[in-house]
Amino acid sequence: MEALDPASLALWIGALAAASAVAGFAAGLLGVGGGIITVPVMFQMFTCMGLPPSLAMQMAVGTSLMTIIPTGFMSARSHSKRGAVDWKLIRSWG
């Protein structure tokens, strides 16, 4: 896989930003996960960059799953600051 020129990189960043906005809107409106939009976009992006489809799908799903970790952590932290987390219940689940 070769490096992208600045124009192509700007195009991909724009496409990912647009896909993220649509994913956020769909998640808020319909209650679906953002991966329903972002995974197919990333798959297309990776295949256009020259990755084989089997690897492109793994990369797209893996990238989507990796966003869950910081998002979930920050969400739990924000809810905890507001007193909306029952830590006793969480410990009992552990």
Summary of the structure (lengths in Angstrom):
residues: 94
radius of gyration: 17.2
end to end distance: 43.3
largest distance: 52.5
contacts: 211
relative contact order: 0.09
helix: 80%
strand: 0%
